[in-house]
Amino acid sequence: MHLTVAYQEPTGYKYVETSPELKEAAAALPCFEALHWPDYATKVFDDTIDGKPVVIQLWKGWCEQFLSSPDFPGGIGGEVGIYERVTGKGFPAERPDWCPQALWLFLQQKSKLANSDFWWPVADFPEVEWDFINPVNNTVAFHADLQKTYWRNKWMDNESYDQYKKSQGKRWSWLPSWFPGNAQTPALAVHYKLQYKINGKTYPVW
């Protein structure tokens, strides 16, 4: 099974997303609020889509590739997931075939922090798109185009992100870009902003 879809845009920057196969396979595992780590933040809130209650979970920042493997998704970017709570359904007892043992153990440990509050992919996929916004100059770093999915994600690879930072220049030409406050990109990836739409509805920037 291919876990990712990698591609290069006309800008020259390279990106990766989860493959349709991985999205389908990952639907067997729940999401929960404890799924985050330093420089990769999450936000969870309840909403209603087409009259049905849903849980929306966002992520943004630097998503480290699991085990530093190029087969796993990751980079600088974000995710918008749309889920629902299922009464009586908890964390699975058995590891899915596609999930490495080390990742399974990580998810098991994290799941203990969820207090049995899990959510699962919605059955009716909405249309999701978002912008990853550079808060220093208030420009769109890149766009995740419209998809009908429960999990819209996209990450710029690390090498492309280094190129992107250089392309943004400096605030003051006479100071080095590493000087505090002189870079035209945020110091941490988690400080980027996520502007997203679900079924055409624009949500507050996060």
N, C-alpha and C positions, 0 to 999 in steps of 0.2 A: 504494500500500500504506500502510495506517495503521500507524505505528510504535508508538503508545502507546494505552492506554485510561486516560482521566482520569475521575475521579468525586469526589463529595463524600459523606462519611459523616455520619450523624446528629449527630456531634459538631460539625459545621461545618467540620472540617478537610478539605482537598483533597489527593488522592493521584493518583499516576500509576503505571502498570505497563506493561511491554512487552506489545504486542498478540500474540495467537496467531499472526498472520501474521509478525511480526518474529521470534518464537521459532522458527518453522519455517524462515524464511530464514537466521537466524543459525546454524542447525545446520550450515551449510556451512563455518563458520569454527571453528577450534579455540580452546580456552581454554588458558591457561598462567599460570605463577606471576607473571610480570612485569606482568600486567594490574592495576595499582594505581597510585595517585598520592597526593600529600600530602592528608591528612584523609579518604582513602578507602582503607582497608586491606584486605588479602586474607589468607586462611589456606587452606592446601591440605594434605590428608592422604588416605591410602589407607584404604579400608574394604571391607567385603563386604556386599552386599545380596542376599538370596535365594540365597546361595551363589556370587554372581558378584562378582569384584573390581571396584571402582569407585574413582573419584577424586572427592572432595568438595571443592568450592571455595566459600569464603565471602567475602563483601564486606560492609563496613559503613562508615557515615560520611556524608560529603557527596559525592554523585556529581554533579559539574558537568555540565550539559547540553552536549553537544558543539556547538561553534560558537555557544553560547548560544542555540540554536534550540529553540523550544517544541515542535517536532516530535519531539525526541529525549527519551528518558526521563532522569530525574534528580531530585535533591532530597536530602532527609535520609532515609536508610533503609538497606536492605541487600538482599542476594541470597544464595540458597542454590542452588548448581548441582551436579548429579550427572552425572558423565562417566565415560568409559572410554577406556583407551589402545588405539589401533589400530596394530598393527605395520606399519611402512613408510608410514604416512600422515603427511604433513608439511603445512606451511603452504601454502595454495593459491597457484598462480602467477598467477591472474587475479582481478581485482576483481569481486565480485558486483554485479549491476545496482543493487541497493538501497543499496549502501554508497557514500557520498560519497567523492570522491577524497582529500580531506584526512583523513578517518577511516581510509581504506585505508592511506595513507602512515604514519599514526600506528601502526596495528596492525603494519604491516610492520617498522617500526623496533623496536617492542617485541618482536616475535617473534624478533628476532636475539638477545635475551637468554635465550631459552628453552632453548638448547642442544638443540634438536630434541625437547624433552620436551613434547608436546602431548597434550591429551585432548579427546574428542568426546562429544556428548550420548548418554546411554544409550538403547538401543532400547526397553527396557521402562520406561515412566515410573513412578516411585514417587509416593507421596502425601507432600506436603511442606507444612509450616506453620511459622510462627515468630513470636516476640514481639520487639519492639524495646524494650529496657528502659532506663529512665532510671537510671543508677547512683547518682545523688545521693540520690534518695528511694526507690529500689528499686521503682518502679512501672512498669507497662507503658505506654509512650508510644502504641504502636499494635500491632495484630495483623495479620499476613498470614495469611488463613484458608486452610484446606486446599485444595490443588489437586493434581491428578494431572499432573505436569509434570517436566521435567528442570531447570527454571530458575524458581524461585519468587522473585519480586522485588516490591518495593513501596517507593515513596518519597513522603514528605510534601513538598508544594511549599514553597518558601522563605517565601512570605507566611504560610502556615498555621503553619510552624515558628516564626516570630516571634510569632504569636498563642499558640502552645503554650507558649513560654518565659515569656511574660507570665502565662499562666494558672497556672504553677507557683509563682509568688510568690517571696518572698525568705526567707532563713534568719532574718535579723534586720531587722525592719521599719524600724529607725532608720538603716540604711545603704542606700545606693543599690544597685540590682541589679548594676550594673557593677563594684562593689567586689569585688576578688578573693576568691573563696570564698563570696560572699553569694548568688549565683544558685542556684536549685534545678534547674538543668540544667548539664551538663558544659560546659567551655569550648570543647571541640572535639567535633564530631559523631562522630569516630572513637572517642571514649571511651564511647559507648553500648554496651550489651551485646546480644548476639544469643542468644536461647534458641530452639532449633529441634528439630523432630521430622521424621524420615523414616520412612515406613511404621510410624508409631506408636512408634518408638524415640526416646527423648529423649537428646540428645547434651549433653556438657558446655557450659556457658555460655561464650561467647566475647565 
